[in-house]
Amino acid sequence: MFVTKILYRRLRFDRRTIRAGKSALDCMIADSFPKQMLGLMYRKSIRKGEGMLFIFRREGIYPIWMMNMNFPIDIIWISKGEKVVDVEENAVPCRGFFGCKSYYPRKKSQYVLEMGSGEASRRGIKIGSRIRL
């Protein structure tokens, strides 16, 4: 845990407000490989109205792995054109290294948005929705 706190401070996640569904969302920005690898691992929770936005250089298939997570999340894959191409609601953390499920989108995306479980539904986010980045 101590090492993770140091990493979060050292990596300095920028923040950005995006429009996700019916309201604004305060996002930590994961725009480098180290930030994307750390993601939301080891955190105890995520606040309502908060998320993490993964920004990739190009569109592709970006799976999400729930290793070392402590809470379920909603995962939203977003195209280069800011349209939702897939949603995984209530993705649950792994219980161990072996058999840890990866969540894959059905289509290519350039951005992945992670937020607390149930937030996608509460905000009306579904395939085809627009996310203003």
C-alpha positions in Angstrom: 0.0 0.0 0.0 2.8 2.4 0.9 4.5 1.9 -2.5 1.2 2.6 -4.3 0.7 5.9 -2.5 4.2 6.9 -3.5 3.4 5.9 -7.1 0.2 7.8 -7.2 2.0 11.0 -6.0 5.0 10.5 -8.2 3.1 9.8 -11.4 1.0 13.0 -10.9 -2.3 12.2 -12.5 -3.7 15.3 -14.2 -7.4 15.8 -13.9 -10.1 16.8 -16.4 -13.8 17.4 -16.2 -15.7 15.5 -18.9 -19.4 15.3 -19.8 -20.5 11.7 -19.3 -24.2 11.1 -19.8 -26.4 13.5 -17.8 -23.6 15.3 -15.8 -20.0 16.2 -15.4 -17.4 13.7 -14.2 -14.0 14.6 -12.5 -11.5 12.3 -14.1 -7.9 11.3 -13.3 -6.1 11.1 -16.6 -4.1 7.9 -17.4 -2.2 8.9 -20.5 1.1 7.0 -20.1 1.9 3.3 -19.8 2.9 3.5 -16.1 -0.3 5.4 -15.2 -2.4 2.9 -17.3 -0.8 -0.1 -15.6 -1.5 1.3 -12.1 -5.0 2.5 -13.0 -7.3 2.2 -9.9 -5.3 -0.7 -8.3 -5.1 -0.7 -4.6 -7.4 2.2 -4.0 -10.1 1.6 -1.4 -12.8 3.2 -3.4 -13.7 5.8 -5.9 -16.0 8.7 -5.2 -19.4 9.3 -6.9 -18.7 11.8 -9.7 -15.1 10.7 -10.1 -13.5 8.5 -12.7 -10.3 7.5 -14.5 -9.9 8.2 -18.2 -7.4 6.1 -20.1 -6.1 7.9 -23.2 -4.4 5.8 -25.9 -2.5 7.0 -28.9 -4.7 5.2 -31.4 -7.8 3.2 -31.6 -7.5 -0.5 -30.7 -8.9 -3.3 -28.5 -7.9 -2.4 -24.9 -8.9 -5.0 -22.4 -9.2 -4.1 -18.7 -7.8 -6.4 -16.0 -9.2 -6.2 -12.5 -6.2 -7.5 -10.6 -5.5 -5.8 -7.2 -8.8 -3.9 -7.4 -10.9 -3.5 -4.2 -14.3 -2.5 -5.7 -16.4 -3.2 -8.8 -16.5 -0.6 -11.6 -18.3 0.2 -14.8 -16.0 0.3 -17.9 -16.9 2.4 -20.9 -14.9 2.1 -24.1 -15.1 5.3 -26.2 -14.2 5.8 -29.9 -11.9 8.5 -31.4 -15.2 10.3 -32.3 -16.3 10.3 -28.6 -19.0 7.7 -29.0 -19.5 4.8 -26.6 -18.7 1.6 -28.4 -19.1 -0.8 -25.4 -20.0 -0.8 -21.7 -19.3 -3.4 -19.0 -21.3 -2.7 -15.9 -20.3 -4.0 -12.5 -16.9 -5.5 -13.5 -15.8 -7.4 -10.4 -12.2 -7.5 -9.0 -10.1 -10.7 -9.2 -9.7 -12.9 -6.2 -6.3 -14.2 -7.3 -3.7 -14.0 -10.1 -4.9 -17.2 -11.9 -8.2 -17.1 -13.5 -8.3 -13.3 -13.4 -10.8 -12.2 -16.1 -10.0 -9.5 -18.6 -12.9 -7.4 -19.9 -12.7 -6.9 -23.7 -14.7 -4.4 -25.8 -16.6 -5.5 -28.9 -15.2 -2.7 -31.0 -12.0 -0.6 -31.2 -11.8 2.4 -28.9 -9.2 5.1 -28.2 -10.4 5.9 -24.6 -11.5 3.9 -21.7 -13.5 5.4 -18.8 -13.7 3.7 -15.5 -16.1 4.8 -12.7 -17.9 3.3 -9.8 -20.2 0.4 -10.3 -23.7 1.6 -11.3 -22.6 5.0 -12.5 -23.1 4.2 -16.2 -26.7 3.3 -15.6 -27.3 6.3 -13.3 -25.9 8.6 -16.0 -27.8 7.0 -18.9 -24.5 5.9 -20.6 -25.0 3.1 -23.2 -23.6 2.1 -26.5 -24.0 5.0 -28.9 -23.9 7.7 -26.2 -21.7 10.7 -26.6 -18.9 11.4 -24.1 -17.5 14.9 -24.3 -13.8 14.7 -23.6 
